[in-house]
Amino acid sequence: MSNTIEQISKVELGNGGPLVGVQGFGAMGISAAYGQTDDAAARDTLEATVEAGVTFIDTADMYGVGANEEFLAPFVAAHRDTITLATKFGIEYRADDPGYRAIRNDPGYVKKAVEASLRRLNVEVIDLYYMHRRDPAVPLAESVGAMAELVREGKVKHLGLSEVTGAELREAHAVHPITAVQSEWSVFSRDVEHSVVGAAAALGVAFVPYSPLGRGFLTGAFTDAGKDLSSSDFRQSLPRYTGDNAKANAALLAPLHKIAADHGATTAQIALAWVQHRAQAHGLTVVPIPGTRRRSRLLENAAATRIALSAEELALLEPIAGQVAGDRYADMSLTSAAREA
């Protein structure tokens, strides 16, 4: 039996963007949101990303209030020529004030934030720099203009946006080319198809779906965050994964279970295969970033890129999002959906 890991295929991340694995890796859970982490297991999982060809690594300055970037730094140093590194600014937390949160898009903060991320990551340049959330009080041209200045200074190679509408993406792209847009997109969450997916396809911007596994719910690993997860788990606060909503939504997984059984796969792999199929369905580059802290799950997720779903199987999955009970956040005000016309 061979121990060789089959690498996933590569794709250009948007027009003129870097060549990356067709599936990326979301590192947030290593340092934030989902309870305690075994550092040794997490580092082994990071090494597995490179082995599997998962070369697009996603973090943010808010994850663990900078701790995630610091944790990634040794891994980044060891594999700098192999990986494409993305981080984000825009959601400000303070380690000395746990209750503090602010959305910051002002040019002064952009410049301050990038310097802090460069220092924590111990790199000279960030491959893809996202505006994590949009503050409508700050003109988009000012925020993107400040980000563009970072490109001119050689501190950032490419620009990205997260949770923006189609109109906002077009406005930003007119100021400076946007390489990728990131938002939640899964079998359970399809509000991005209202406008930003079409805008990204028209502009040649790549789409990076976060939470493509519905924050783990689409794996079938839990059916009620309120009962199945620790009190420190972020998912306790998500309306669709607790109480009666969770019970109703668990029933929606039946088609996933059936298709998974037919393929000899897991429900997680079918959910990821569906997200990968969005590239064909909408005519744009799609690079989802599922996260995990376990090597076995990383390899399982990567294998999903080789699963092809039939038209009949896609049809079974099509109505699910419209039947989901509960919003994806308790407070939807910072999402693109809240600003759609």
N, C-alpha and C positions, 0 to 999 in steps of 0.2 A: 504494500500500500504506500503510495507516494505521499510525502509531507509537503509537496509543493503547493503553494497557494496560487490559484488562478487569478491573475490581475484583471480588474475591470477595464472597459474601454475608456478612451479619452475623448474630450469634446472641447471646442473653443468656448470660453466663457464670454459670450457676447461678441459683437463685431470688434475685432482687434484685441480681444481679451486673452488672458493666458490659457494655455492648454492644461486642462485638469481632468481628474477622474470624473466619470459621468455621475457618480455619487460622491458627495462630500461627507464631512464629519462635523457635527455640532458638539462643541466641547463644553457647553454651559453646565451640564449635569455633573461634571467632575467637581465643580466648586460651588454650585448653587442650586437651589430649588427642590432637589429631590432627595434630601437627607444625607446621611454620612457616606463618605467615599473611602474605599481602600486605595490608598495612594499607589501601592505597588501594582495592584490590578489595573488601575487607571493608566499607569505608565506602560504596562504591557499592552493594553488596548491601543494606546497611541502608536506603539511600534507596529501593531498589526495593521494600522491604516496604511502605512507605507508599503508593507508586504503585499497588501491586497490592491494597491494602486489607487487607494482613496487619498488623493494628494491635496484636496481642498479642505483646509482646516479653518473652522469658524469660531471666533470668540467675541468678547465685548468687554469694554472697560468696567461695566457695571456688574459682571458676573463675579460674585464674591467680593465686590468692591475692589476690583483689581487683582484678586487672588488667582483668578483663572488665567489671566495673561502671565502672571509670574510662574504659575505651575507649568505652563506650556513652554516657557523660555528655554529650558535645557533641551527639550525635544526639538524645538525649532532650530536651535544652534546645531544640533547633530544632523539635521536633515534640511538645512536651509536651501540647498540647490534642488531639492526634490519637491517640497511642498509649496503650495500657494496659500498665503496667510491672509485671512480677513479678520478685521476687528471693527468695532463700532464706537461711536460717541453719541451723546444726546440725552441719555438718562443718567442724571447725576445723583449718586448716593454718597453718604459720608460715613466712614467707619466709626467716627465718634458720636454720631447722631443717627441711630437705627431708624427713627421715624421720619427722617428727611428724604424727600425725593423731589427732584425738579427736572423739567424738560428744558434743555439748553441747546439752542441752535445759533446763538449770537456769535459773530466772527471771533471775538476775543476768546470765547470758551472753546471754539473749534481749535484754535491754535494751542491753547493750554492743554486740551485733552490729547491731541496727537503727540505732544512731547511726553506726556505721562505714559501713554501706551508704548511709545518707542522705547522708553526707559525700562518699563516692566517686561516687555518682550525681549529686550536686549538686541534690537535690530536697528539697522540704519534706515530701512525703508519698509513700509507696509504695502503689501501687494494690492489689497482692496480695502478701502476705508468707507464704511457705511455711516450715514446719518440714521441712527437707530430709531428715533421717533421724531415726528414733525411738530414743531411749535408754530401754529398758524399766526401767532403774533409777530414772528420774525419773517420778513420777506424772504421767500425761497431763493431769490437771486442773491441776497446777501450771504445766506448760509452756503449755497453751492459755490458762490464766488470765493469764499474763504477756503473751501475745500479745494477748489481749482488752484489756488495759490500754493497749497501744499504739494500739488503735483509739480508745479513749476519749480518749487524749491527742492524737489527730489526726495521728499519725505514720504510720499504716497505715489503709487503707480496708477491705480485705477479708482474710480469713485462708484459708490453704490448708495442706494436708498432703501429704507425699510418701512413698511406699512404706509405707502403713499397711494394716492388715487392715480388713475390714468392721466388726468389733467395735470397733476403735480409732476408726474414723471416727464411729461412732454415739456412743461415749463423748465424743469431742471436741466433736461437734456439740451435745451436751447442755450443754456449758459455754459455748460461743459458736458462733453459726452459722458453718459452714465453707462457703466459696464454691466451692472447687475442690480436687480431689485429683489428684495427679500420680504416675504410675507408668509403667513400660515396658509398652507394649501394641502388638503388631504381629501380622502373619501368623505370625511366628516365636515370639512371646512372649504367652501368654494366661493365665498363672497368676492374673492379677488377676480373672478371671471367677469364681474360686472363691468370693469373698465381697464384695470391696470394690465391684465394679461394681454389684451388686444393692443394696448399702447406699446408694451414691451416687444411684442411680435413685430409691430410696424416699424419700430425704431432699431431693431436688431439688438435689443437689450436681453441679457440672460435672466431667467427667473430662478431664484433659489428658495424653494419651499422649506420653511422651518416647521417643526412639529408634523412631519409627514406621517407619523404613526399616531397622531392624536394624543401626544404626550404619553404614549404607552398604552392607551385604551384600546387601540386597534390591534394590539398583540394578544388581547384577551387575558393579559396577566392580572388584571383586577377589574372588578365590576362596580365598585363603589369606593371612591377615594376616602370617603368619610369613615369607612369600616376597614378597608384593606391596607391603608397607608399610614405612615407615622404622622404625628401631629406637626412635624416640621416640614412636611412635604407640601410644596406649593400647590399641588393639584387639589388639596383640600378646599381651596378657595374658588375652584372653577365650577360654574353652575352645571355644566353638562356631565360632570363626572361624579356627582354626589346625589344621594337620596333617590327620589322617584325618577329624576332625569337620567341618572346612571342606569337604573333598572330598565327604563324604556330604550335607552341607547344601546345597551348590551344586546337587546333583542335584534337590533339592526345589523349585528355582525353575522347573522346566519348565512347570507350569501358569501361573505368572506370565508367562513368555515367550509362551505361546500366547495368553493373554487380551490381553496388550499388543499383539501383532501384529494381533489381531482389531479392536482399537480404534484402531490407528494411534498407539499411546501407548508410553511407556516402562514398564519393570517397576516403576520407582519410583512412577510415577503410579498404577499398578494397586494397589500396596501401600498407598499413601495413600488411594485411593478405598475400599479395604477398611476401613481404620481409620475413615474418615468414616461408613461404613455402620453402624458399631457404634452410632451414635446411634439409628437405626431398630431395630436388632436388640435393643437393651437398654432403649430408652425413656429416654434421658438426653442431655444436651448433651455433645458430644465435640469438643474443639478440639486436634488434634495439633500438635506444635511441631517439625517437621523443621528441621534446621539445615543451613546451607551457607555457603560463603564466596564464592560466585559468583552474580552477578546472573542468569545464564541458568538456573541450577538453581533459584533462588528462584522465577522466573516459571514454570518447568516444574512445580514442586511446587504452586504456587497453582492452576495449570490443572487439577490433579487433582481439585479440589473440584467440577468440573463433569462428572466422569465417573460415569455410573450403571452399576452392575454388575447383571447379571441373576441370577436365582435359580440358574440352571445354573452360572454363573461363580463365584458364591459357594460353591456346593457343591464345585467343584474345589479351592478354596482352603481349605475347612474342615479337612481332615485334616492340613495341613502342620505346625502347631505341635506336634501329638502325635508327630511323627516326627523332630523336631529333635534332633541329637546335641550334648550338652554343655550346661552351665548358662550363663546369661547373664552371670554373674560367676564368677571363680575362687573368691571367698569370698562366699557367698550370705547370710551371717549378718546383714547390715544390710537385707535386703529384707523385704518383707511376707510373702513365701512362707515365710521361716524361722520366722515367728511364727503361721502358720495352725494352728488346732486340728486 
